[in-house]
Amino acid sequence: MAFDFKKEYKEFYMPKNKPEIVTVPKANFIAVRGKGNPNEEGGAYQQAISVLYAVAYTLKMSYKIEGFFEYVVPPLEGFWWQDGVDGVDYSSKDTFNWISVIRLPDFVTKKDFDWAVEVATKKKKLDCSSAEYLM
């Protein structure tokens, strides 16, 4: 059975009804940063999500990576903010800043990530150079 981050790390991916403080261990992520309205058709956010999943699935299907094990691609996570705004101004979505990420298994190295970006760019005919490897 494939490793499922949501099931193995329920405290992070399936939070309880009552808020609590959790300690999040170090982990590797694919990340794309940007700015703008996430609802803009064909906009930067939609392109970023395409890049994240192209790289994530290239890695998931790469059985030759050292230490590889079957896993379910973890859910999309995101961090959003607006400069100079206390809280959120939903009437000004064009001013959103964001970083969207997908967690990677620990066996994925920077070298593996760079390979996946190159392969995804060629196979998907999609510029994946905006993807970052975060540790």
C-alpha positions in Angstrom: 0.0 0.0 0.0 1.3 3.5 -0.9 2.5 5.8 1.9 -0.1 8.5 2.4 1.0 11.7 4.2 -2.6 12.6 5.1 -3.0 9.3 7.0 0.5 9.2 8.5 0.5 12.8 9.6 -3.1 13.4 10.5 -2.1 16.1 13.0 -1.0 18.3 10.0 -3.4 17.3 7.2 -6.6 16.5 9.1 -6.7 18.9 12.0 -9.1 18.5 14.9 -12.1 20.8 15.5 -10.4 22.6 18.4 -7.2 24.6 17.6 -4.0 23.3 19.1 -0.3 23.9 18.7 1.7 21.3 16.8 5.4 20.9 16.2 6.0 20.5 12.5 9.2 18.6 11.7 11.6 19.6 8.9 10.4 18.5 5.5 11.1 19.0 1.8 8.7 20.8 -0.5 8.2 21.8 -4.1 7.3 25.5 -4.0 6.2 28.3 -6.4 6.0 31.9 -5.3 3.9 34.6 -6.9 1.5 37.5 -6.7 -1.9 38.2 -8.0 -5.6 37.2 -8.1 -5.8 33.4 -7.7 -9.1 33.4 -9.7 -7.6 35.0 -12.8 -8.2 32.5 -15.6 -4.8 31.5 -17.0 -3.1 33.7 -14.4 0.1 33.3 -12.4 -1.6 31.2 -9.7 -3.1 28.7 -12.1 0.2 28.4 -13.9 2.0 27.8 -10.6 -0.4 25.0 -9.6 0.3 23.4 -13.0 4.0 23.6 -12.4 3.7 22.1 -8.9 1.7 19.1 -10.0 3.9 18.5 -13.1 7.0 18.2 -11.0 5.3 16.4 -8.1 3.9 13.7 -10.5 7.2 13.4 -12.4 8.9 12.6 -9.0 6.1 10.2 -8.0 6.5 8.2 -11.1 10.3 8.0 -10.8 10.9 4.6 -9.4 14.6 4.7 -10.1 15.3 7.4 -7.5 17.4 5.9 -4.7 15.3 5.1 -1.7 12.0 5.4 -3.6 8.8 4.0 -2.1 5.2 4.2 -3.4 3.4 7.3 -2.0 0.3 9.4 -2.6 1.1 13.0 -3.7 0.3 15.1 -0.6 -2.3 17.9 -0.7 -1.6 21.4 -1.9 -0.7 23.8 0.8 -0.5 27.6 0.6 0.6 30.7 2.4 -1.1 34.0 1.6 -0.7 37.6 2.6 -1.0 41.2 1.4 1.6 43.8 2.0 0.4 46.7 4.2 -2.9 45.1 5.0 -4.0 44.1 8.5 -6.0 40.9 7.9 -7.3 40.3 4.4 -8.8 42.6 1.9 -10.8 40.3 -0.4 -11.8 43.2 -2.6 -8.2 43.6 -3.7 -7.2 40.0 -4.7 -4.7 41.4 -7.2 -2.5 42.4 -4.2 -2.3 38.8 -2.8 1.2 37.4 -2.4 1.5 33.6 -2.2 3.7 30.6 -1.8 2.1 27.3 -2.8 3.8 24.0 -1.8 3.5 20.3 -2.1 5.5 18.1 0.4 8.1 15.7 -0.9 9.2 12.4 0.6 12.5 12.6 2.4 14.2 10.5 -0.2 13.9 13.2 -2.9 17.2 15.1 -3.1 17.9 18.5 -4.7 19.5 16.5 -7.6 16.3 14.5 -8.0 14.2 17.6 -7.9 16.4 19.4 -10.6 16.0 16.3 -12.8 12.2 16.3 -12.3 12.0 20.0 -13.3 13.9 19.3 -16.5 11.9 16.2 -17.4 8.5 17.9 -16.5 9.4 20.9 -18.6 10.2 18.7 -21.7 7.4 16.2 -21.3 4.6 18.6 -20.3 5.9 21.4 -22.6 5.5 23.7 -19.5 8.2 26.0 -18.1 8.8 24.6 -14.7 11.8 26.8 -13.9 9.7 28.7 -11.2 9.6 25.6 -9.0 11.9 25.7 -6.0 13.2 22.9 -3.7 12.6 24.0 -0.1 14.1 22.2 2.8 
